[in-house]
């Protein structure tokens, strides 16, 4: 399952999740609502224990954010199975770690033959306060599309 989240800030103890998009068996689903608790409940109900999570920077951002926000709302989480952080793969972190070499998902659009994203993820915070949930959803879903293409490229090149 490929996953991406959008948030109203970068601090998981202070800022809420505004959207979760997943691609599960080539079906794209987004959970978006003004109420973060509803988003989280719908998300956790949609997955099964032991599900594999695939994302870009998922180890450092998405999973910790999901867990902390779920704890805050007393929402029962499912057991997460294997986690594949595509960012670690493309930067060679499994072989040689260079923390300063992060790379951005946007950087891969052109390489993968995808249209560049029209807006930076930081803009999604502004859209949250403007209650423009359609723009947040579209952005999150496009990130999932990019991660899927990048994951498939990693498979083709033997990294997975």
MIRO-706621 format. One record per atom (N, C-alpha, C): residue in one letter; atom name; x, y, z. Coordinates in nm, 2 decimals, decimal comma, padded with zeros to 4 digits, always signed. Example, Ala and Ser with C-alpha at 12.3 -4.5 7.8 and 13.67 -1.06 7.14 Angstrom:
BEGIN
  code  site      xx      yy      zz
     A     N  +01,32  -00,57  +00,78
     A    CA  +01,23  -00,45  +00,78
     A     C  +01,32  -00,33  +00,78
     S     N  +01,28  -00,22  +00,71
     S    CA  +01,37  -00,11  +00,71
     S     C  +01,29  +00,00  +00,79
This chain:
BEGIN
  code  site      xx      yy      zz
     X     N  +00,08  -00,12  +00,00
     X    CA  +00,00  +00,00  +00,00
     X     C  +00,09  +00,12  +00,00
     X     N  +00,07  +00,21  -00,10
     X    CA  +00,14  +00,33  -00,11
     X     C  +00,06  +00,44  -00,03
     X     N  +00,13  +00,52  +00,05
     X    CA  +00,07  +00,61  +00,14
     X     C  +00,14  +00,75  +00,14
     X     N  +00,06  +00,85  +00,15
     X    CA  +00,11  +00,99  +00,17
     X     C  +00,01  +01,06  +00,26
     X     N  +00,06  +01,15  +00,35
     X    CA  -00,02  +01,23  +00,43
     X     C  +00,01  +01,38  +00,41
     X     N  -00,09  +01,46  +00,43
     X    CA  -00,08  +01,61  +00,44
     X     C  -00,11  +01,65  +00,58
     X     N  -00,05  +01,75  +00,62
     X    CA  -00,07  +01,80  +00,76
     X     C  -00,08  +01,95  +00,77
     X     N  -00,13  +02,00  +00,88
     X    CA  -00,14  +02,15  +00,90
     X     C  -00,01  +02,21  +00,96
     X     N  +00,10  +02,14  +00,95
     X    CA  +00,22  +02,18  +01,01
     X     C  +00,31  +02,06  +01,02
     X     N  +00,43  +02,08  +01,07
     X    CA  +00,53  +01,97  +01,08
     X     C  +00,55  +01,91  +01,21
     X     N  +00,48  +01,96  +01,31
     X    CA  +00,50  +01,91  +01,45
     X     C  +00,38  +01,82  +01,49
     X     N  +00,40  +01,69  +01,50
     X    CA  +00,29  +01,60  +01,52
     X     C  +00,22  +01,61  +01,65
     X     N  +00,28  +01,67  +01,75
     X    CA  +00,21  +01,69  +01,88
     X     C  +00,12  +01,82  +01,88
     X     N  +00,14  +01,90  +01,78
     X    CA  +00,07  +02,03  +01,77
     X     C  -00,02  +02,04  +01,65
     X     N  +00,02  +01,98  +01,54
     X    CA  -00,05  +02,00  +01,41
     X     C  -00,13  +01,87  +01,37
     X     N  -00,24  +01,89  +01,30
     X    CA  -00,32  +01,78  +01,27
     X     C  -00,30  +01,73  +01,13
     X     N  -00,34  +01,60  +01,10
     X    CA  -00,34  +01,55  +00,97
     X     C  -00,46  +01,60  +00,89
     X     N  -00,44  +01,65  +00,77
     X    CA  -00,55  +01,70  +00,69
     X     C  -00,60  +01,61  +00,58
     X     N  -00,52  +01,51  +00,54
     X    CA  -00,55  +01,42  +00,44
     X     C  -00,46  +01,30  +00,44
     X     N  -00,51  +01,18  +00,41
     X    CA  -00,43  +01,06  +00,40
     X     C  -00,48  +01,00  +00,26
     X     N  -00,39  +00,98  +00,17
     X    CA  -00,42  +00,91  +00,05
     X     C  -00,34  +00,78  +00,04
     X     N  -00,41  +00,68  -00,01
     X    CA  -00,34  +00,55  -00,03
     X     C  -00,38  +00,49  -00,16
     X     N  -00,28  +00,42  -00,21
     X    CA  -00,30  +00,34  -00,33
     X     C  -00,29  +00,19  -00,29
     X     N  -00,40  +00,12  -00,28
     X    CA  -00,40  -00,02  -00,24
     X     C  -00,46  -00,10  -00,35
     X     N  -00,37  -00,19  -00,40
     X    CA  -00,41  -00,27  -00,52
     X     C  -00,46  -00,19  -00,63
     X     N  -00,39  -00,08  -00,66
     X    CA  -00,42  +00,01  -00,77
     X     C  -00,56  +00,08  -00,76
     X     N  -00,60  +00,09  -00,64
     X    CA  -00,72  +00,17  -00,61
     X     C  -00,68  +00,29  -00,52
     X     N  -00,70  +00,41  -00,57
     X    CA  -00,67  +00,53  -00,50
     X     C  -00,78  +00,57  -00,41
     X     N  -00,75  +00,59  -00,28
     X    CA  -00,85  +00,63  -00,18
     X     C  -00,79  +00,75  -00,10
     X     N  -00,87  +00,85  -00,07
     X    CA  -00,83  +00,96  +00,01
     X     C  -00,93  +00,97  +00,13
     X     N  -00,87  +01,00  +00,24
     X    CA  -00,95  +01,03  +00,36
     X     C  -00,92  +01,17  +00,40
     X     N  -01,03  +01,25  +00,39
     X    CA  -01,01  +01,40  +00,41
     X     C  -01,14  +01,45  +00,48
     X     N  -01,12  +01,53  +00,58
     X    CA  -01,23  +01,58  +00,66
     X     C  -01,18  +01,69  +00,74
     X     N  -01,27  +01,78  +00,79
     X    CA  -01,23  +01,89  +00,88
     X     C  -01,19  +01,83  +01,01
     X     N  -01,24  +01,71  +01,05
     X    CA  -01,22  +01,64  +01,17
     X     C  -01,11  +01,54  +01,16
     X     N  -00,99  +01,56  +01,21
     X    CA  -00,88  +01,47  +01,20
     X     C  -00,92  +01,33  +01,26
     X     N  -00,99  +01,33  +01,36
     X    CA  -01,03  +01,20  +01,42
     X     C  -01,10  +01,11  +01,32
     X     N  -01,19  +01,17  +01,24
     X    CA  -01,26  +01,09  +01,14
     X     C  -01,17  +01,04  +01,03
     X     N  -01,07  +01,13  +00,99
     X    CA  -00,97  +01,08  +00,89
     X     C  -00,90  +00,96  +00,94
     X     N  -00,85  +00,97  +01,07
     X    CA  -00,77  +00,86  +01,12
     X     C  -00,85  +00,73  +01,14
     X     N  -00,97  +00,75  +01,19
     X    CA  -01,06  +00,63  +01,21
     X     C  -01,08  +00,56  +01,07
     X     N  -01,12  +00,64  +00,97
     X    CA  -01,14  +00,58  +00,84
     X     C  -01,02  +00,51  +00,78
     X     N  -00,90  +00,58  +00,80
     X    CA  -00,78  +00,52  +00,75
     X     C  -00,75  +00,39  +00,82
     X     N  -00,75  +00,38  +00,95
     X    CA  -00,71  +00,26  +01,02
     X     C  -00,81  +00,15  +00,99
     X     N  -00,94  +00,18  +00,97
     X    CA  -01,04  +00,08  +00,94
     X     C  -01,02  +00,02  +00,80
     X     N  -00,95  +00,10  +00,71
     X    CA  -00,94  +00,06  +00,57
     X     C  -00,82  -00,04  +00,55
     X     N  -00,73  -00,05  +00,65
     X    CA  -00,61  -00,13  +00,63
     X     C  -00,62  -00,26  +00,72
     X     N  -00,54  -00,35  +00,69
     X    CA  -00,54  -00,48  +00,76
     X     C  -00,41  -00,49  +00,84
     X     N  -00,41  -00,56  +00,95
     X    CA  -00,29  -00,59  +01,03
     X     C  -00,18  -00,64  +00,94
     X     N  -00,06  -00,59  +00,96
     X    CA  +00,05  -00,64  +00,88
     X     C  +00,07  -00,59  +00,74
     X     N  -00,01  -00,49  +00,71
     X    CA  -00,01  -00,43  +00,57
     X     C  +00,13  -00,36  +00,55
     X     N  +00,18  -00,38  +00,43
     X    CA  +00,31  -00,31  +00,40
     X     C  +00,28  -00,17  +00,36
     X     N  +00,36  -00,08  +00,42
     X    CA  +00,34  +00,07  +00,39
     X     C  +00,46  +00,11  +00,30
     X     N  +00,43  +00,18  +00,19
     X    CA  +00,54  +00,23  +00,10
     X     C  +00,51  +00,38  +00,09
     X     N  +00,62  +00,45  +00,11
     X    CA  +00,61  +00,60  +00,10
     X     C  +00,75  +00,66  +00,08
     X     N  +00,74  +00,79  +00,07
     X    CA  +00,86  +00,87  +00,05
     X     C  +00,89  +00,95  +00,18
     X     N  +00,99  +00,92  +00,25
     X    CA  +01,03  +00,98  +00,38
     X     C  +00,92  +00,93  +00,48
     X     N  +00,87  +00,81  +00,46
     X    CA  +00,77  +00,76  +00,55
     X     C  +00,82  +00,72  +00,69
     X     N  +00,94  +00,68  +00,70
     X    CA  +01,00  +00,65  +00,83
     X     C  +01,02  +00,77  +00,92
     X     N  +01,06  +00,88  +00,86
     X    CA  +01,08  +01,00  +00,94
     X     C  +00,96  +01,09  +00,96
     X     N  +00,86  +01,08  +00,87
     X    CA  +00,75  +01,17  +00,88
     X     C  +00,61  +01,10  +00,89
     X     N  +00,57  +01,03  +00,79
     X    CA  +00,43  +00,98  +00,78
     X     C  +00,39  +00,89  +00,90
     X     N  +00,47  +00,79  +00,92
     X    CA  +00,44  +00,69  +01,02
     X     C  +00,44  +00,75  +01,16
     X     N  +00,55  +00,82  +01,20
     X    CA  +00,54  +00,88  +01,33
     X     C  +00,43  +00,97  +01,35
     X     N  +00,39  +01,05  +01,25
     X    CA  +00,28  +01,14  +01,26
     X     C  +00,15  +01,07  +01,28
     X     N  +00,13  +00,96  +01,20
     X    CA  +00,01  +00,88  +01,21
     X     C  -00,01  +00,82  +01,35
     X     N  +00,10  +00,77  +01,40
     X    CA  +00,09  +00,70  +01,53
     X     C  +00,07  +00,81  +01,64
     X     N  +00,14  +00,91  +01,64
     X    CA  +00,12  +01,02  +01,75
     X     C  -00,02  +01,08  +01,74
     X     N  -00,07  +01,11  +01,62
     X    CA  -00,20  +01,17  +01,61
     X     C  -00,31  +01,07  +01,65
     X     N  -00,29  +00,94  +01,62
     X    CA  -00,38  +00,84  +01,66
     X     C  -00,38  +00,82  +01,82
     X     N  -00,27  +00,83  +01,88
     X    CA  -00,26  +00,82  +02,02
     X     C  -00,33  +00,94  +02,09
     X     N  -00,31  +01,05  +02,03
     X    CA  -00,38  +01,17  +02,09
     X     C  -00,53  +01,16  +02,09
     X     N  -00,58  +01,09  +01,98
     X    CA  -00,73  +01,08  +01,97
     X     C  -00,78  +00,94  +02,02
     X     N  -00,69  +00,86  +02,08
     X    CA  -00,73  +00,73  +02,13
     X     C  -00,79  +00,64  +02,03
     X     N  -00,72  +00,64  +01,91
     X    CA  -00,77  +00,56  +01,80
     X     C  -00,69  +00,43  +01,79
     X     N  -00,75  +00,32  +01,78
     X    CA  -00,68  +00,19  +01,77
     X     C  -00,61  +00,18  +01,64
     X     N  -00,48  +00,16  +01,64
     X    CA  -00,40  +00,14  +01,52
     X     C  -00,39  -00,01  +01,49
     X     N  -00,36  -00,03  +01,36
     X    CA  -00,34  -00,17  +01,32
     X     C  -00,19  -00,19  +01,32
     X     N  -00,14  -00,31  +01,33
     X    CA  +00,00  -00,34  +01,33
     X     C  +00,05  -00,32  +01,19
     X     N  +00,15  -00,24  +01,18
     X    CA  +00,21  -00,21  +01,05
     X     C  +00,31  -00,32  +01,02
     X     N  +00,31  -00,37  +00,89
     X    CA  +00,40  -00,47  +00,85
     X     C  +00,53  -00,41  +00,80
     X     N  +00,58  -00,46  +00,69
     X    CA  +00,70  -00,41  +00,63
     X     C  +00,68  -00,26  +00,59
     X     N  +00,79  -00,18  +00,61
     X    CA  +00,78  -00,04  +00,56
     X     C  +00,89  -00,02  +00,46
     X     N  +00,86  +00,03  +00,35
     X    CA  +00,96  +00,06  +00,24
     X     C  +00,96  +00,21  +00,22
     X     N  +01,07  +00,27  +00,26
     X    CA  +01,09  +00,42  +00,24
     X     C  +01,17  +00,44  +00,12
     X     N  +01,09  +00,48  +00,01
     X    CA  +01,15  +00,49  -00,12
     X     C  +01,27  +00,60  -00,12
     X     N  +01,25  +00,70  -00,04
     X    CA  +01,36  +00,80  -00,03
     X     C  +01,49  +00,73  +00,02
     X     N  +01,49  +00,64  +00,11
     X    CA  +01,61  +00,57  +00,15
     X     C  +01,67  +00,49  +00,03
     X     N  +01,58  +00,43  -00,05
     X    CA  +01,63  +00,35  -00,16
     X     C  +01,70  +00,44  -00,26
     X     N  +01,63  +00,55  -00,31
     X    CA  +01,69  +00,63  -00,41
     X     C  +01,81  +00,71  -00,37
     X     N  +01,83  +00,73  -00,24
     X    CA  +01,95  +00,80  -00,20
     X     C  +02,06  +00,71  -00,16
     X     N  +02,03  +00,58  -00,17
     X    CA  +02,14  +00,48  -00,14
     X     C  +02,16  +00,47  +00,01
     X     N  +02,07  +00,51  +00,10
     X    CA  +02,09  +00,51  +00,24
     X     C  +02,11  +00,37  +00,30
     X     N  +02,06  +00,27  +00,23
     X    CA  +02,08  +00,13  +00,28
     X     C  +02,22  +00,09  +00,26
     X     N  +02,29  +00,16  +00,18
     X    CA  +02,43  +00,12  +00,15
     X     C  +02,53  +00,22  +00,21
     X     N  +02,50  +00,35  +00,20
     X    CA  +02,59  +00,46  +00,25
     X     C  +02,50  +00,57  +00,29
     X     N  +02,51  +00,61  +00,42
     X    CA  +02,42  +00,71  +00,47
     X     C  +02,49  +00,85  +00,47
     X     N  +02,42  +00,94  +00,40
     X    CA  +02,46  +01,08  +00,40
     X     C  +02,33  +01,16  +00,44
     X     N  +02,32  +01,20  +00,56
     X    CA  +02,20  +01,26  +00,61
     X     C  +02,16  +01,39  +00,53
     X     N  +02,26  +01,46  +00,49
     X    CA  +02,24  +01,59  +00,43
     X     C  +02,18  +01,57  +00,28
     X     N  +02,19  +01,45  +00,23
     X    CA  +02,14  +01,42  +00,10
     X     C  +02,00  +01,37  +00,10
     X     N  +01,91  +01,46  +00,12
     X    CA  +01,77  +01,42  +00,14
     X     C  +01,70  +01,39  +00,01
     X     N  +01,70  +01,49  -00,08
     X    CA  +01,63  +01,48  -00,21
     X     C  +01,48  +01,50  -00,18
     X     N  +01,41  +01,55  -00,28
     X    CA  +01,27  +01,58  -00,27
     X     C  +01,19  +01,50  -00,37
     X     N  +01,07  +01,47  -00,34
     X    CA  +00,98  +01,39  -00,43
     X     C  +00,97  +01,47  -00,56
     X     N  +00,96  +01,60  -00,55
     X    CA  +00,95  +01,68  -00,67
     X     C  +01,06  +01,66  -00,77
     X     N  +01,18  +01,63  -00,72
     X    CA  +01,30  +01,62  -00,80
     X     C  +01,28  +01,50  -00,90
     X     N  +01,20  +01,40  -00,86
     X    CA  +01,18  +01,28  -00,94
     X     C  +01,08  +01,29  -01,05
     X     N  +00,99  +01,39  -01,04
     X    CA  +00,89  +01,40  -01,14
     X     C  +00,94  +01,40  -01,29
     X     N  +01,04  +01,49  -01,31
     X    CA  +01,09  +01,50  -01,45
     X     C  +01,16  +01,37  -01,49
     X     N  +01,24  +01,31  -01,40
     X    CA  +01,31  +01,19  -01,43
     X     C  +01,21  +01,08  -01,46
     X     N  +01,10  +01,07  -01,40
     X    CA  +01,00  +00,97  -01,42
     X     C  +00,90  +01,00  -01,53
     X     N  +00,92  +01,12  -01,60
     X    CA  +00,83  +01,16  -01,71
     X     C  +00,70  +01,21  -01,66
     X     N  +00,69  +01,25  -01,54
     X    CA  +00,56  +01,30  -01,48
     X     C  +00,56  +01,46  -01,48
     X     N  +00,45  +01,52  -01,49
     X    CA  +00,44  +01,66  -01,48
     X     C  +00,49  +01,71  -01,34
     X     N  +00,56  +01,82  -01,34
     X    CA  +00,60  +01,87  -01,21
     X     C  +00,48  +01,91  -01,13
     X     N  +00,49  +01,90  -01,00
     X    CA  +00,38  +01,94  -00,91
     X     C  +00,36  +02,09  -00,92
     X     N  +00,24  +02,14  -00,92
     X    CA  +00,22  +02,28  -00,93
     X     C  +00,24  +02,36  -00,81
     X     N  +00,23  +02,29  -00,69
     X    CA  +00,25  +02,36  -00,57
     X     C  +00,33  +02,28  -00,47
     X     N  +00,40  +02,35  -00,38
     X    CA  +00,48  +02,29  -00,28
     X     C  +00,39  +02,25  -00,17
     X     N  +00,44  +02,14  -00,10
     X    CA  +00,36  +02,09  +00,01
     X     C  +00,33  +02,19  +00,12
     X     N  +00,42  +02,28  +00,14
     X    CA  +00,40  +02,38  +00,25
     X     C  +00,27  +02,47  +00,22
     X     N  +00,23  +02,48  +00,09
     X    CA  +00,11  +02,55  +00,05
     X     C  -00,01  +02,48  +00,11
     X     N  +00,00  +02,35  +00,13
     X    CA  -00,12  +02,27  +00,18
     X     C  -00,16  +02,32  +00,32
     X     N  -00,07  +02,37  +00,40
     X    CA  -00,10  +02,43  +00,53
     X     C  -00,19  +02,55  +00,51
     X     N  -00,16  +02,64  +00,42
     X    CA  -00,25  +02,75  +00,39
     X     C  -00,38  +02,71  +00,34
     X     N  -00,39  +02,61  +00,26
     X    CA  -00,52  +02,56  +00,21
     X     C  -00,60  +02,50  +00,32
     X     N  -00,54  +02,44  +00,42
     X    CA  -00,61  +02,38  +00,53
     X     C  -00,69  +02,50  +00,60
     X     N  -00,62  +02,61  +00,63
     X    CA  -00,68  +02,72  +00,70
     X     C  -00,78  +02,79  +00,61
     X     N  -00,77  +02,78  +00,48
     X    CA  -00,87  +02,83  +00,39
     X     C  -00,98  +02,73  +00,36
     X     N  -00,97  +02,61  +00,42
     X    CA  -01,07  +02,50  +00,40
     X     C  -01,08  +02,46  +00,26
     X     N  -00,97  +02,46  +00,18
     X    CA  -00,97  +02,42  +00,04
     X     C  -00,93  +02,27  +00,04
     X     N  -01,01  +02,18  +00,08
     X    CA  -00,98  +02,04  +00,09
     X     C  -00,96  +01,97  -00,04
     X     N  -01,02  +02,02  -00,15
     X    CA  -01,00  +01,96  -00,28
     X     C  -00,86  +01,98  -00,33
     X     N  -00,80  +02,10  -00,30
     X    CA  -00,66  +02,12  -00,34
     X     C  -00,57  +02,03  -00,26
     X     N  -00,60  +02,01  -00,13
     X    CA  -00,51  +01,93  -00,05
     X     C  -00,52  +01,78  -00,09
     X     N  -00,64  +01,74  -00,12
     X    CA  -00,66  +01,60  -00,17
     X     C  -00,59  +01,58  -00,30
     X     N  -00,60  +01,67  -00,40
     X    CA  -00,54  +01,66  -00,53
     X     C  -00,39  +01,65  -00,51
     X     N  -00,33  +01,73  -00,42
     X    CA  -00,19  +01,73  -00,40
     X     C  -00,14  +01,60  -00,34
     X     N  -00,21  +01,55  -00,24
     X    CA  -00,18  +01,43  -00,17
     X     C  -00,19  +01,31  -00,27
     X     N  -00,29  +01,31  -00,35
     X    CA  -00,31  +01,20  -00,44
     X     C  -00,20  +01,20  -00,55
     X     N  -00,16  +01,32  -00,59
     X    CA  -00,05  +01,33  -00,69
     X     C  +00,08  +01,28  -00,63
     X     N  +00,11  +01,31  -00,50
     X    CA  +00,23  +01,25  -00,43
     X     C  +00,22  +01,10  -00,43
     X     N  +00,11  +01,04  -00,41
     X    CA  +00,10  +00,90  -00,41
     X     C  +00,13  +00,84  -00,55
     X     N  +00,08  +00,91  -00,65
     X    CA  +00,11  +00,87  -00,79
     X     C  +00,26  +00,88  -00,82
     X     N  +00,33  +00,98  -00,77
     X    CA  +00,48  +00,99  -00,79
     X     C  +00,55  +00,88  -00,72
     X     N  +00,51  +00,85  -00,59
     X    CA  +00,57  +00,75  -00,51
     X     C  +00,55  +00,61  -00,58
     X     N  +00,44  +00,59  -00,63
     X    CA  +00,41  +00,46  -00,70
     X     C  +00,50  +00,45  -00,82
     X     N  +00,52  +00,55  -00,90
     X    CA  +00,60  +00,55  -01,02
     X     C  +00,75  +00,53  -00,98
     X     N  +00,79  +00,59  -00,87
     X    CA  +00,93  +00,58  -00,82
     X     C  +00,95  +00,44  -00,76
     X     N  +00,86  +00,39  -00,69
     X    CA  +00,87  +00,25  -00,64
     X     C  +00,88  +00,15  -00,75
     X     N  +00,80  +00,17  -00,86
     X    CA  +00,81  +00,08  -00,97
     X     C  +00,94  +00,09  -01,04
     X     N  +01,00  +00,21  -01,05
     X    CA  +01,13  +00,23  -01,11
     X     C  +01,24  +00,15  -01,02
     X     N  +01,22  +00,16  -00,89
     X    CA  +01,31  +00,09  -00,80
     X     C  +01,30  -00,06  -00,82
     X     N  +01,18  -00,11  -00,84
     X    CA  +01,16  -00,25  -00,87
     X     C  +01,23  -00,29  -01,00
     X     N  +01,21  -00,21  -01,11
     X    CA  +01,27  -00,24  -01,24
     X     C  +01,42  -00,24  -01,23
     X     N  +01,48  -00,16  -01,15
     X    CA  +01,62  -00,15  -01,14
     X     C  +01,68  -00,24  -01,03
     X     N  +01,60  -00,33  -00,98
     X    CA  +01,65  -00,43  -00,88
     X     C  +01,68  -00,38  -00,74
     X     N  +01,63  -00,26  -00,70
     X    CA  +01,65  -00,21  -00,57
     X     C  +01,56  -00,27  -00,47
     X     N  +01,45  -00,34  -00,52
     X    CA  +01,35  -00,40  -00,43
     X     C  +01,34  -00,54  -00,47
